[in-house]
Amino acid sequence: MPKMKSKRGAAKRFSLTATGKIKRDHAYGGHNFTCKTRERKRRIRHSAIVEDVDAPRIKKLLAC
């Protein structure tokens, strides 16, 4: 049986950590920074972990 292909759109947006959790970036970090506070911009810069209820669905997209 051939290998499972991952959905490339999901592979560009999510990555696995060493413990098997899924890492994601925050949204709204592309433009319009003049109306965002510096605290909000700082939070957007850091990555986050996907919630446990969404993780199985994303792992299926990543074929892992």
LINPEHU-V57593 format. One record per helix or strand of 2 or more residues. SS is the DSSP state (a for helix, b for strand). FROM is the first residue (numbers start at 0). TO is the last residue. If there is no record, write none. Layout:
SS | FROM | TO
SS | FROM | TO
//
This chain:
a | 7 | 12
b | 13 | 15
b | 21 | 24
a | 37 | 44
b | 46 | 48
a | 51 | 61
//
